[in-house]
Every structure is written in structure tokens, then in C-alpha cells.
Amino acid sequence: MKKKTLILISLLGLGIFFALYNFNRYPKKVVAEILYTVDDRIFAYVDKNIQDFGFSDIFRKVKDSGDYGIRLSLEDNKNDKLNIISYQCPNKKERYYHERREVDHEIKTHGEKIVNSDVYLYRDDISDLPLYIDRNTMVNLSRDSKVMSDLGYDISNKKLFLPPVSLSEKNTELKKYVKKEWAETIRRTKVKKLSGRSYEVKVRSKDLKDLFAKIEDFYYEENYFPYSYFADLLRKEFAKISSDLDKRDQIIFYIYTDEDLNLLKLKSDDNKYALAIKDYMELKLPDTRIYIEPEENGNLRTLRGKINERSFRMSYYPDSKKLIYHDGKVLVNARFYNFVRSKKFKLIADIDGAKIKKLNLNFYTIPEKIEREKNYIEILKLKKEDWQKLMWGEKDEK
């Protein structure tokens, strides 16, 4: 009896081993793992060709911890200005954002600070003091109040004023959000191994369109920088892609890898879509093409290529920390300061030929400490008449 049991257990163990072995070699799973590492491959390519900055390290740090700080100043050719301060520490559930716009000499500011469940809104048009909201009681207190709708917030948005999370956790949230559409796409997608390093992938156009729409919705519900920026960018690109997908029933992609299954090239059969990460980098979408390759140029780090039909060239001078970009229309003269590899840098740029003429960027992977406010107005507990006076009357004078 014991011998039979041992044989059965051994056979079961072997069955499980071979099942896992075959699953790990299953073409759909292999292709999915190849695509999951595309972002790492892109940053590795940039690191290889512009070696001083440690972009891969920065990306991994922000991806894993979510910690970052940004101070950005822009000035356009009309002398209008935009200043953004944004930093966060997901582990401490802290985030701060402040935006100042100067248009035709009229200044508008707004911002918000989140420390766990404490939310402070900076609305100089309403009060000189921060407006305070306790996220734990926000929904209940808003039922008999017009405060949130008057401020332009949708109380039904479950992501409203949530503390920040890391990019890794955000990716996990995204996978859960698109789980149904992703499962349907995977189920109907056909993957065939053509050789040891190439695959054919047939995807239904409708599945891709539904998946893209769901991804767009995910970022649209995010109510803070930088995800609000991603939502606008995705909306523009997905509109072009959606129009193309409406004209076809399916897309056939071909994927080529190296020996370690790193993506070398992905392209559609009609060559409308492509992504290559080799000695050069190329991205093709409907109405968009970006091509980049390194250029031998002494001790300089030089990249050249095309953005659609416009050729560009960019050189970085390691000794002086100077960067020059030109494409026949736009000329950028920039310099880096306070540079610490993989941790922080400051960039100041003068730009000719574009809408923006000046740019000042500070980036660092260790954000500033965020403190709770001591003086504020707890707006959801205000009486109706007090809120109306604050909202439409004179500024609070405290």
C-alpha cells in the first residue's frame, strides 16, 4: 500500500512538474512576459546611450517606492508662466501638489496636500487658509452638503483624494481594473511560435479597442498629477488608434526576441504599428513615428533620428553637463546642475522655435517631508450660509 502511494505521489509530482514546464513555455505566457519588460528595456537603452544619469536606477526607485519630487517652471512666448511643485511618499501616505499659472498677468493658483486621510485644498480664490476634508467622513458629510459639487469634485469617484501608491502598486491596480477585458483579449488572441525567437500574434481589433478604452478610463479617474497628464496623452493617442481599429477585424503582430527573450522588435503585418529596441529604437503608431539611434561623436553622447518627418540631433557634453537639441525648427540649449547620479538633477533650458521658451526642472528621488497644516477651515462641517459666504463672499480674513 505504501509502495503504491509512493508511486502515485511520484507520478503526481512528475505530472505537476511537466504541466508547469509546458505552461512556462506556453507561447501566450512567453509573449506576455516579453511585453511586461518593455519599460525596463526602454530605460536600459537610454542608460546605455546617455550613461551619466542612471535613468534605469531612477525608474526602478520610483517604480518600487513611488517616492519622487518635481519642481517645474515653464514660460511661453507670450510670457505666460506655469509653476508646478509635486512630491509624494507612498510609504508614508503623503502627497503634495501645487500649481501656479500666470496668464496675461492674471495669477491663478490651486493645490492639495494629502497626509493619510487628511486632505487640505489650497484655493486662494476662496480662502487664504487651507480647506480641510477628512476622507473618512467625506461621503457621509457630503450627503447634506453642496460643498464638493461647488468645488467641482465627484463624490462618487472612489479614487478621490486617495493617498499615493508606487508605480508597481498602480500597475497592479490597473491589471485588476482591466482584468475582464484583458482576459477576453487573451482568450481570443492566437499566438503561434514561428521559431526559437519569433512569434505570430493575432488579436481581434474590438478586443484591443475595448482594452484601450478601459485603460483610458482608469487614468481618467485619477485626479492628480502625473496621472492626469497621462490621461490627456492617452486620450489623444487612443483616439487615433481607435479610428484605425474601426477599419479592421484583427491585427497580426510579429514579435522577435534575443536569446534571453528580450524584445528586439514588434511590428504589425501592415507596418502601421512597430516597436524596436535594438541598436536603434523605433516607435510607430497611426500618424506617429519616432526613430532614435546613437551617433559616434568623440567623447560626446549623441543621439539622432526622426520625429515623424522631422530629423533631430541631440548631444550631451559630460564635462560641462550641457545638452543641445535641434531639429531644424526647434533649438534647445540646456545645462544640468546639482547632479547626483540616480538621485537628483536640476535642468535649465532656453528654447527657440517652440511655444515654450524657458524651462526649469528639479527632479529628485527623495521627496521633502510633508507636514499637516495647523490652521485650516473644515469645510464639510460649515453651515450652509457660512459655506455660501465663504464660496461667493469675501475671502476669509483670519
N, C-alpha and C positions, 0 to 999 in steps of 0.2 A: 504493500500500500504506500509505504513511504517512498519506494523507488518510483512508482507511477506518478506520485505527487511531484517528486523532484523533476521527472521528465516533463510533466505538464508545465511546471513553473519555468523550466528552461526554454521550452517551446514558446511559451507566452512571452518570455523575455526577449527571445530572438525575434518574435513577431513584432513586438513593440519597437525593437531596435531598427529593423528593416523598414517599418512604417515611418518612423521618424527620419530615417536616412533618405527614403524616397520623397517624403514631404519636403525635406530641406532642399532637395534637388528639383522640386516641382517648379516648372517654368514660371507660373504666376507668382509664386513666392520669391523666386530669384529676381524677377523683374521688379517686384515691389521693393525689395531690399536695395536694388541698384538705384531706384528713384529716390528712396529715402535719404541717400547720402549725397544728393546733388548739391545742396547748400554747402556742405563741408568741402566738396570738390571745387566749388567756385572760389571760396575764400583761400583754399590752398593754392589755386592758380594765381590769385592776386599776390599772395605772400611770396610765391616763387619769383615773381617779376618785379615786385616792389618790396624789397626784403626788410627794410628798416622798421616797419610799423608793427609787425606781429598781428596782422588783421585776423588770422585764424585764432590766435590766443584770445583776442578781444571778443570775437564772435562766440567762442566756446564759453568764456566767462559770462557774457551777457545771456547766452542761451541757457546755461546751467543755473546761474544765481538770479538773473534778472536785474542785477544792480547796474545802474548807469547814471550818468549826469550829462546834460547838454545845456549849453548856453549859446544861443544862436541870434545873430543880428544881421538883418538884411536891409539894404537901401536901394530903391529903384531909381530909374532915370528921371522920375518926377519928384524925387527927394522924399517920397513916402517911405516910411520905415516900419519894420516888424522886428520885435524882440520876443524871444521865447526862452523861458527857463523851465527845464523839465528834468526831474530826477526822481528816482524811486529805489526802494529797497524792499522787495517782496518778502524776504525772511522776517522783517520787522513790520510788514503790512503797512508800509509808508509810501506815500507818493505826493509830489508837489508839482503843480503846473501853473505857470503864469504867462500871459500873453499881453503884449502892449503894441497897439497899432497906431501909427500916426499917418493920417490921410488928409491931404490939403490942410495941414496944420491942426487938424482936429484929432485929439487923442482919445482912444478907447482902450480900456483895459478889462481883463477878466481873468479869473483863475480859480483853482481849487486845491485844497490840501486834504489828504486822507490819512488819518492815523488810526488804523484798525477800523472801528465802526464810527469814529468821529469824523465828520465832514465839515469843512469850512469853505464857503464860497466867497470869492473876492469879487464884489460888484460895486465898483466906485460910483456907478450911475444910481445906485440905490442907497448905499451907506458907506461911510468911512470905516466902519467896523466890519469884520468878517461876519457872514451869515452862517449860523451853526445848524447842522442837522445831525441827529443821532440815527444812524441807519437802522438800528434795532427797532426803533419805534416809528420809522418814517412812513411805512404803509398805513398803519393804524391811524396816525395823526393826520394823514393826508386825506382820509375819507371825508372829513368835515371841513376841509380847507382847500382853498384855490391857490395856495402858495406855489406848489410845484408846477401847476399848469401855467400860472402867471410868469414863472421863471423859464418856461419852455421845456420842462422835463417831463418825460413819460414815465409815470409811476409804475406802469405795468412791465417796464424793462427790468428783468431780473438782474441784469448786469450793472444797473445804475449805481454808481459810487462804490463799486466793489474795490477792495484793496488790490494792488497789482500782483501779478504772478510772473514767474520766469517764462521765457520763450518755450522751454521744454514743456512746462505745465500748460501753456497756452496751446501748444501743438496737440497735447493730449485732449484738451477741451474741444479743439477743432475736430479731432478724429471722432469723438463721441457725438458731436453735433451733426456731422455728415455721415454717421455710421450707416444709416439706411441707404442713402444714395451711393455711398462707397460700396456697400455690399452688393447692391443691384448692378453697379458698374462692373465689379469684379466677377460676379456670377455670369454675366453675359459676355464678358470680354474673352476673346480667344487668343491664347498665347502658344506659339509654336517655336521650338528650338530649331534654328537653322543650322547651327554649327556650335563648336565649343565656346564661341564668343559672340554669337549673334542670335537675335530673337525677332520673330514677327508678332506684332500685337494688333489685333483687330478690335476696335472699340466702336460701339454704337454712338452716333452723334447726339442722339437725345439723352443718353446716359451722361455724356460729358457735359452737355448743356445744363442738365439738372444738377449735376455735381458742382459746376462752377457757380450756378445761381445760389446754391446753399452756402458755399464758401463766402460769396459776396455778402449774403445775409449775416453770416457770423461776424464779419468785421464791421458791418454797418451798425450792429447793435453795440459795438464797443464805443464808449462815449468819451475816450480820452486819447491824447497823443501818445505814441505814434500810430495807433491802430486806426484812428480817424483818417490819417493821411493814406494808409494802406487801402482803406475802403474807397476813397476817391480814385486812387490809382487803379485799383482792381475794376471799379465800375467802368472806367474808360476803356481799359484793355478787353474786359469781358464783353463789352458791347460790340467790339469789332469781331471777336471770336464767335459770339453768338450769331451774328449775321452770317458768318461763314458756315457755321454748323447747320443753319437752317437750309442750306443749299445741298446737303448731302445726307446720306443714310448712315454712313460709317466712315471712320478714318483708319487707315492702315499705317502703323508706325513700324520702323525698323530700328532696333537697338543694337549697338556694337560696344563691346567692353574690352578691357585688357585682361591679362591673365588672372588678376585679383578681383575681377568683376567690378572694377571701377568704370563708370560710364565714360566712354570716349565720344560717342555720337548717338543722338536720337533724331530721326527725321521721318516726316510723313511721306507717303508714296508720291504725292504731288509736289513735295518740297516746299509747301507753304509754311510748315512748322519744322523747326530744327533747333537742336541744342548740341553744340560740340564743345568738349573740354579736352583739348589735345595740346599741341604746341601753340595752337591758337584757340580763341574762344569765339563762338558764334551763337547768336540767338535770333531765330526767325519766327515771327507771328504775322498774321494778316496786317499789311501796311507798316510793318516794323522789321528792321534788320539791324543788328549790331554785330560788328566784326572787330576783334581785337587780336593783335599779335605783337610779340616783343621785337625790338629792333636793336641790333648791335650798334652801340654808340659810346665807345670808350668806357669810362667809369660811370656814365650816367645810366639811370634806369629809364628806358624809353619804351613807350607803347604807341602803336599806331593802328589805324583801322578806319572803319566807316560806320556812321550812324545814318541809316538809310542810304542816300546817295552822297552824303557829305563826308569827305575824308577828314580825319583828325590826326593829331600827333601830340603826345604828352610826354614831357621829360622831367625827371626828378633829379635834383643835384644833391647827393648825400652830404657833401661837405657844408654847403650853405643852407641846407634844408629848404631849398627853393623849388617850386613846381611851376612849369609853364605849359599851358594847353592852348592850341589854336586849331581851328578847322576852316579857315578861310572867311568866316563870318564873326566868330566869337574868339576873343583873346583873353586868357586868364593868366594873371601874374599873381602867384600865391607864395606864402612862406609859412613854415611851421615853427612854432615856439613852444617852450616848456615841454619838450618832447621827452617822454619816458616810454620806452618800448613796451607794448601790450598793456599800458596803463592809462596814459593821458597824452593829449596834444592840444595845441591851440593853432588854428589856421586863420590867417588874414589874407583876403584875396581882393584884388581890383579886377573888374571885368569890363571889357569893351565889346559892344555889339550884341548885348543881350538886355532883357528887361531889368535884370539885377545888375547894379554897377559896383556894389560893395558887399562883401560877406565876411563875417567874423564868427568863427565856430570854436567853442571849447568843448572837448569831449573827455570824459574820464570814467573809469570803471568802478571807482569808489565814490558813491554819492554823498552829498552833505547830509548831516543829521537833521531830521525833521522834528520840530517841537510842536506840541499842542499850543493853541492860542489861549491866552489868559482872559482877554476881553472880546466878547462877541455878542451877537443877537440871536437868540434861539427862536428862529422864525416860525417853526411849526407850532409853537405854543403861544404865539401872539393872537390877541383878539382880532376879529375881522376888521374892525375900524382902525386898529393900530397897524395892521399889515397894509391896508389901503393907504394910510397916511405915509407909511414908510416907502411903499412902492411908487406912489404917484405924487407924494407931497415933497416937502423939503428933505434934504439929507439929514440923517441922524447927526446931532451935533456933539455927542459925547466924545 
